[in-house]
Amino acid sequence: MSTIVLLLSNIWAKKARSFGLAFAVALAVMTVVVLTVVSSGLESSAAAILKIGKSDFTVAQKNVSDVLFSYLDTHQLAEVRATKGVANAVGALIETERINAANPLFLEIGLPLDELTPFGVHVLAGRPYSANATHEVMLGWRAAEDMGLHVGDGFYANGTKNTIVGIYSTGISFGDLGAIFPLSAVQAYNRVPGAVTLVFVKVAPGYRIGEVEKRITYAHPELTTIRTVTQFGRADRNLVFLKAAATGSTILAVVIGAIVVGNTMMLSLFERTREFGLLRAIGWTRTRVVSLLLGEGMVLAVVGAAVGVGLSYLVTSILQALPQLAGVLHSNYTSEAFWRGLYTGLGMTILGTLYPALRAGFLAPLQALSHE
């Protein structure tokens, strides 16, 4: 009988134990994949905010708990604009508000009238708001389409009724799902006169982006620049903590899973001692016996990983459907999530199976055959 046939026969003969081991792997993989997917989804949403302004990089306050809690005053904004190599710097006040159940985190952007074009705003219908208007708003075309609103309709936000004077497009899906107000109006609504959340910087031709970033952060150690998703943790500590949680859960899943797998495989070793002794007596090498047990574990790990990925789809779908998370949680399945899940399943199985497999391979044939 070949090793593969014997391997599959052993798995089938001990269905309950095989199912238990595969299910343990599946739970570990599911946990890791769900956390990775959620973390990746939040990163993508965060990156979408940065892309709205079509800038070379964004300036934010350093080490805030959430990037939307960033605060830059008029003096800091003026100095960023005056930095050598900066062609244009748009200061935007960004807030979120629950408009309805379908829009629990509706994006509201405050911009000065003369900064709409540099920010990448194109008016599709109607007109831009007036410079100092207090009850005028421009709605992104996707938001207008979803809500069935048009130019001239009322739009309730910031505790007041606003008139939709224009429908706009930024070319960025996330921005087109929000609304843009006069900067002074949003500052007044939120009682933060002169403040902006982020500054979207466009570098002048002939200057290197990295050099301009360094000039800004050197002059303002309290600020940071963000150009890529991986740099987002400089400003938003929540994403750093979430990624750390995902990494920690992977390590924890491997360790706990290895203990569970190890206990299961040790029990299998005690029950099959005579079998291993017989295999050694008929000429099986130690390597072949070790490969048999490791192979059984690998098959169950792959099956468990596949089930775990399927469960992760189910869990994230349930989470997204919860009223508290509707519109907030967006799953982002990346290759990283799947590879991390597979590595978790294989890692915990290899670590848990290795010692029992070595014990089985080094059993003395006569002693194993006499085992009761």
N, C-alpha and C positions, 0 to 999 in steps of 0.2 A: 504494500500500500504506500503510495507516495505521501510526502510530507503535507502537501496541500489538501489531499483528500482526507487524511487523518485529522488535519487542523479543522476543516469544516465539519467533520463528523463529531469531533469533540465539542465544538461550539453548539451543534444541534442537539447532542446528547444531554447537555446541561442547559436547557433552554431558560430556566428561571434565573440561574446565575448569570448567563450571558445577557439576558434582558436587563438584569439589575445593573451590571457593569456598563452596558451601553447607555442605559438611562442616566447613570451618574455622569458619564461623559457628556451626554446631551444637555443636562442641566447646567454644567459648567460652561459649555460652549454657548448655550443660549444667553447666560448672564453676561459673558464677555462680549458677544456680538451685539446685544441690545445696548449695552453701555457705550460701545464703540460707535454704533450707528447714531445714537442720540447725541454723543459728543460731536461727531462729524456733522450732523444736521445743524447743531447750534453754531458750529464754526462757519458753515456755509451761509447761514443767515447773517452772522456777524460780518462776514466778508462782503455780503451783498450790500450792507449799509455803506461800506467803504467805497464800493464801485459806483454808487449813485452819482457822485460828483465828478466822475470821469477825470480824476486828478492823477498825478504821478505818485503821490503819497498823502497820507492823512496825519494831522497833528492832533494829539489828545493828551489829556492829563494822565500822568503816569500812576500806575498801581491803584486804580479805582476798582471797586467791587464789580461794577458793570460799566461798560464803555459809555452808556447813556447817562451816567452820573458824572462824566467828564465835565470840567468847568474851566473855560478860558475867558478872561475879561478883555475889555476893549484895548487895554495897554498891551497885553500879550499878543492879541490879534494884530495890532499895528506893527509890533516888532517883527512878527513872522513875515508880514507883508514887506517890511523894509529889509529883510535878509538878502544878502547878495545872492543872485541866481534865481530868486523867486519872481516868476512872471506874473502870477496871479494867485491870491489866496482868498478863498471864499469861506466865511464863517457861517456856520449853520447851527441853529438850535434844534435839536431833534428830541422829540418826546413820543411816547406811546400812550394810547388811550383805548379803553374798551368802548367801542361804538355800539356793538351788539354781540350776540352769541357767536356769530360767524366771524367777527373781527375783534377778538379780545385784546389784541395788541396792535391796534391800527397805528401806522406810522404817520406822524405829523412833523413836518419840516418847516422851520421858520427861516426865510431868506429875504434879504433886501431886494427891492424891485430890480435894481441895476445889476444884481448878481445872478439873475435867472439864466441868462444866456451863457455866462462862463460855467455855470453849474451843469449845463447840458439840458436845460428845459426847453422843449419845443411846444408851442401852443397849437393844439389841433383844432380847437373850437372856442369861440368866445374871445376873451382878452385876458391879459394879465391883471392882477389886482392893482389897486392904486397904492402909491408909496406908503401912505400912513393910514390905510383903511383898517378898520377894527372888526368888521363883520363880513369880509370878503375872503373867499378861498378858491384855490384852483385844485381840481380833483384829478388824480391820475386816471388815465383812460381805462385801465383794468379795474380799478376801484369803482369808477362810474358805471362800467358795464355790469359788474357783479351786483351793485346796489340798484341798478336801474335808474340812475340819476342823470340829469342833463343840465346844461347851462340855464341858469335862472331858478333852479330848484333850491330849496333850503337844505342845509346840512348842519346837523347838530353836533358840535364838538366844543371842548373846553367850556362846557356849561353854558353855551350861548348858541343862538341860531345864526348861521352864516349863509350868505348867498353865494352859490357857485357861479363865478364869473368866467371861468375858463376850464377847459379840459386839456391836459398836457401829456407829453410823453418824454421820458428820459432815455428810453432804449434799454433800461434795466428793469426787469420784471418787479423786483422788490420795491423800487421807487415808484413804479406805475401803479402799485397797489395802495399808495398812500395819498396824502394831501399836502399842499404847500400853502402856507399862510405868510403874510407880511411878518418879518422878523420882529418888529416892535410889538405886534399883537401877541405873538407867542410868548415873548418876554414878559409882557404885562399879565397874560393869563397865568403864567407860572411864577410870577413875582421874582424874576431874575433880570433886572434891568442891565443892559450892556453885556450880558453873558451869551456865550455860544458853547455848544457841546463839542463840535469838531471843526477843524479848519482843513479844507481841501486845497492842497497846494499843487500848482502847475509850475514846473521848472522851465526857466527861459532857455531858448536854444543856445547850444554851446556850453552849457553847464552840465556837470554830471550829477545825477540824482543823489547818489550816495554822499557827495561832498556837501550838497545843500542840506541834506538831513543832518549831517554832523554839525554844521554851523548852527542849526536851530537847537539841537539838543545840548550843544556846548554852552550856548548863551542862556538856555532855559533848562536846567537840570530837572525841573519839576514836570517837564513835558517829554513826550516820546513820539516817535514817528512810526507809522505803520504802513508797510507797503504790501505785505503778503499775509496770508492767513496764519502762517506759523509765527509771525511777529505780533499777532493780536494779543497774546498773553502779556505783552509789555503794559498794555492799558487795562485789559479786562482780566481780573484775577479769577473770576468765576470759571472761565474757560480753562485756565491753568489747573484749578482744583478738579474740574470735571475730567480733564485728560489724565491727571494723576490718579483719580478714582478708577478710571478705565484700566490704567496700567497696573494699579494695585490689585484690582479685581482679577486680572489675568494671573498675576503671581500667586494670589491667594487660591484661585481656582486650581492652579497646577499643583500647589502643595497639598491642599485638602483632597483634591481628586486623586493624587498619587497615593495618599494614605488609604483611601477607600479601595482603590484598585489593588494596592499591595495586600490589604487584608483579604480581599476576595481571591486573589491569585495564590496567596499562602494557604488558604483553605483548600483550594484546588490541588495544590502540591501535596498536602497531607492525604487527601483522598485518592490521589493518583500515584502515590509513591511506587506501588507494585508495577503499575503501567510503565513508569519511567525506568524502573529497574529492568523490566523485560526488554524495553527498547534498547537499553545499554547492553544487555546480555546478547541480543541478536545482532549486535554490531553497529548500532547507532553511535556516532561520535558525540562528544559533549556539545560541540558547536551545533549539531543538528537538533539535539534536544532543546538547547537554549533557543534556537531559532523557532522551534515548534511553539513554545510558550509565548515568545515575543510576537510571533505571527498571529496567534489567536488574539492577543491583546490589540494588535494593530488593526485587524479586521473589525473588532468591536469598536475601536476608537473611531474609525472612518464612518461606520454605521451611526454611532452616537453623534459624531460631528454633523452628519447630514441631518439627523433628526433635530439636533440643537439649532441648526440654521433655520429649519422649518418652524420650530417653536418660536424663534426670535421674530419671524415675520408675524406670527399670530400675536405675540405679546406687544410688539410695537403698534400693530393695527388696533389692538384694544386700548392701548395708552392714548393713541391719537384720537380715538373716538370718545374718550372721557370728556365731559363738558369743561372740566377745569383745564384741560390741555388742548382743547380744540383750537386750531389756528396758531398754537404756540409751538408744539412739537412737530417737527418735520423730519421724517426718517430719511437718512442719506446713506444708502447701502453702497459702500465702496469696496474695492478689492482688499483694502487693509482690514476691514471687518471680517471678511471671510477667511483671509489668511491667518489672522489672529485667532479666530475660532478653531481653525484646523491645527495650528501650532499648540493651542491649549489642549485639545483632545489628544494629540499625539504625545505631547510632553508629559502630561499626567499619566498616560498609559505606559510610556517607556520607563519613567521613574518608578512607577508602582510595580511593573512587571519584572524589571531587571533583576532584583534580588531573588525572588522566587524562581526565576528562570535559571539563574546561576546555581542556586541550590539544587534544582532538578538535574542540571547538567553534570554536577560533581557528585551525585549519589553513587555509592558503591553498589554495583549490580546485585551481589549476594545479599547485602544488608537490606537493600530496597525490596527484593523479592521475599524476604522473610518478614517484611513489615506487616503488621495486622491493622 
